[in-house]
Amino acid sequence: MAARRYAADVHTIRELVVHLSKWAAAARRFVAENFYVSLTGADDWLEPTGNWSDALENMARAQRELWEEVGKLPDARLEDVLSAQKQYTVYILLHGVVQHNLYHAGQISLLKKLVVQ
């Protein structure tokens, strides 16, 4: 079910899970190392490898590691600007991660409904 492609221009559930993992890891890296990585093209949408349970474990780990770093974050860092290219703050980045997760969770929910029908 997670690998099923419903249309040529629609990501699979598995691709969405890998994508969410990648973005959580990038956000964690900025919070932990103050190093911003902009994901584009193939870096943004990696071809899934491994099995489905690995993809789920990787996503859970990436999200957990991000929120562990957020827990250590001093309030003052929330106003740090990400980079010269991205003129928004850590605070906005973290809100963006939550919104990004919710957006793709909605897509996953809709794709799962297609399987049931």
N, C-alpha and C positions, 0 to 999 in steps of 0.2 A: 504494500500500500504506500509506504513512504517514498518509494522510487518511481511510482507511477506518474507519467507525464500526461496530463489531461489535454494539453494543447501545446503547439510548438513554442509559443511565446510565454508559457506559464511555468514557473519554477516548481520543482517537485517539493514535497514536504522535506525530504532529506536534504535537498539543496538549501532550503530555508534554514534548517537546523545548523548546517555547516556555516552558512552566512552569519547567523546569530552568534555562533561560537567565535568566528573570526573578529567580529566587531567588539564583542565583550573583551577579547584578548587585547585588541588594540587600545581600548579605553583603559584597561588595567595597566597596560604598559605606560600610558601617559601618566596616570595617577601615581604609579610606583616609581617610574624612572624619569618623569618629566620629558618624555620623548613621544612626540605626536607622529603617528603613521597614518597617512591618508590612503585609504583603500580604494583602488579604482580598477576597472577592467577585470582581468583574470584574478587579481588579488582579492577583489570584492566578492566574486562568485566562483569559488574554487570547485573543481570537479570532486564530488564525494569519493572517498576511498574507504576501505575497511567495511565493516558491517554496520547495521542499523544501531545495535546496542553500543558500539564504539562511538558513533555519532552522538547519541544521547548522552553518553558519559562525558564526552569532550565538551558538549554544550553545558552540562551541569557543572563541570569543573571550571570552565572559563567564566561562567556567571558567578560561581562561588568565590573564585579568586579575585574577581573584580570587586565584589561587595566586601571581601575581607580587606582589600586595600582602601576602599572607601571608608571603612570603619576606622582606619588609622589616620585618615586625612585631617589635618588641622583645618579649622574653619577658614583661616586666612587664605589657604590655597584655593578655596572655591572661587575667588576672584582672579586667579591667574589666567592669563590669556594663553590659548593653546599654541598658536604660532603666528608668524607674520601673515601667512596665507589664511588662516582660520581665526578671524578676529572675534572669537567668542570665548567664554570662560569655562573653567572646569565645571562650574555649577550648571551651565547650559549643556555641556557635554553629557553630564550624568542624567539630566532630564531627557536629553535626546536618546540615550541608551534605553531608558524605560519606555519612551514613546516608540522607538524602533522595535523593541521586543513585543510590545502590544500590537503594533501594526502587523508584524509578521505572524503573531499568534492568531490574529483574526484570519489571515490568509490560510494558515494551517487548518483552522477550524472549518473554513469553507471547503477546502480540499477534502477533508475527512468526510464531510457531508456528502460529497459527490460519490465517495466509495460506498456509503450506506445505501444510496438510491439504486 
